[in-house]
Amino acid sequence: MNVASQIPAVGPLAGLSVVELGDGTAGPYAAKLLGDFGAEVIKVEGPDGDSSRRRGPFPDGRPDPEASGLFLYLNINKRGVVLDCASADGRKALDRLLAPADIFVTNLPIERLRAAGLMPAELRARYPRLIVTTITPFGMKGPWANRRGDELVTYAMGGIAYSTPGMPDAANDLEHEPPLHPSSFTAETIAGLCAGLASLTALLGRAKTQQGCHLDVSQQAAVASMQHRDVTTYSYWGGTYNRLLNPTTIGRMPNFYLPCKDGYVTIPAPMDVHWERLVEAMGSPAWAGTPQFATSPARTENWIELRMRLIDWTMTLSGEELYGLANQTQLPIFQFYPVRKLVQCDQVAARNSVVDIEIGHRRAKMPGAPFTMRATPWTMRLPAPRLGEHNAMLLDEPERAVS
C-alpha cells in the first residue's frame, strides 16, 4: 500500500475535526483510531517532537526522528504542526486550531496542561462544544491525580502483572518468578482505545445536547477494566489468582504450555476423548495406559510427571507438525506465534491485519485494522507527518482564525 497518494477523507468519520496534543502511545493511538476512519486529525508537537520519534525501531538501526517505526505507525492519517505551547504565540496558534475542532485529545501531564492554560475546565469555558479527552496515569480526580506515570507504572499499579504468567503458562516458583510485563505498550494502548471509544460516545451525546464535555481517562483504570476475572476472584476469595502451575488454575490435565522443536505449543486434552486421541497421535506409548495416567483424575494428580513425558514427545516435532496432527486427530493443539510467523500468516494476509506500506522509499509492515468495514474500509490516507510539515498550510488557513 502506498500512502504517498494521500487519499481524501471518505470514511465514516469524514468531516470530524480532531486536535491531538499527545506524546508516546496513548494519546496518539486514540487520535489515530479516529483518523483511520476519516477524521481530520492535526497532531501538535513541541519543538523537540513526539518522544516516539526517538524510540525507534529505525531502518538499519540508525536513529532518525523521521523514520521511527513506532512514530510512523501511531501517526499515520494525521497532519502535523509544531507549536511551543509554553509561549504566548504557541498558545494563540493552538487556539486557532481548537476553535473549529470537535475533539481535543491529550495525554500530556497535568502540570504541562495547567501551565499552557489547557486544563479541561478552561477549554470547556472557551469552547463549549469541544469534547476534551484527557489521558493521565491515574485520572484527574482522586488522591493520585497529580502523580506521574507511564506504561510500566500504570501496568504495574493496574494489578494486571499479577495475572502473569497466565494459563496455559504458569509460574513454577513465585519467589524467583516475579509478575511480568509484556514487551509491548499494553497499558498505553488500552488507554488509547478507551479514549477513542469514549470520544465517539461523547460525540453521539453532543448531537443530542449540543454541548461538549470532558472525558477523564485514567490509564490505571483502563488496565483494571481488563481484569474481569481477577477483580471478581478478589471479591470472592480475598486474594489474587494463583500463578503457580497447578490443577487449581489450569484445571484437568494436560492443559499447559509445552516446548517443541521450534517454539511452544499447548495441547489441551483434559477430557477422556481428547486424551484418547492424543495417545493415538503419540503412537500409543505404553506409559499412557498405566494407572498413573489412564484416568482424568490420575493425570491431574500426576501432572508434573505427565508434563515431562509429553515434553519428551513434543520436542521431537515442530509446531507445524503438531498443528498438522491436530487437524488429523481433531485435537485442539495450538502454536504460539512469534511476530515473524504472525506477519507471514495466510489468515493475516487475507484480512489485511498486517499491511505493507511504502513511506519515503522504504518498505515496512504495520498492523492494519483488526476489523473490516465493507462500505467504508480502513485506509491509510496520509503518512505520518514530518516534524512541522504542515505548519504553513494549517496555521495560515484564514478559516481557522479566532475572532
Salt bridges, closest charged atoms under 4 A:
GLU20 OE2 - LYS43 NZ 2.58
GLU20 OE1 - LYS78 NZ 2.54
ASP36 OD2 - LYS32 NZ 2.57
GLU40 OE2 - ARG400 NH2 2.86
GLU45 OE1 - ARG53 NE 2.79
ASP50 OD2 - LYS43 NZ 2.88
ASP60 OD2 - ARG62 NH2 3.52
ASP64 OD2 - ARG362 NH2 3.68
GLU66 OE1 - ARG53 NH1 2.94
ASP95 OD1 - ARG126 NH2 3.44
ASP102 OD1 - ARG206 NH2 2.75
GLU111 OE2 - ARG148 NH2 2.47
GLU151 OE2 - HIS181 NE2 2.74
ASP173 OD2 - HIS176 ND1 2.95
ASP230 OD2 - ARG229 NH2 3.06
ASP272 OD1 - ARG299 NH2 2.89
GLU305 OE2 - ARG309 NE 2.99
GLU320 OE2 - LYS341 NZ 3.30
ASP356 OD1 - LYS365 NZ 2.74
GLU358 OE1 - ARG363 NH1 3.36
GLU389 OE2 - ARG386 NH2 3.81
GLU389 OE2 - HIS390 NE2 3.59
GLU397 OE1 - ARG400 NE 2.75
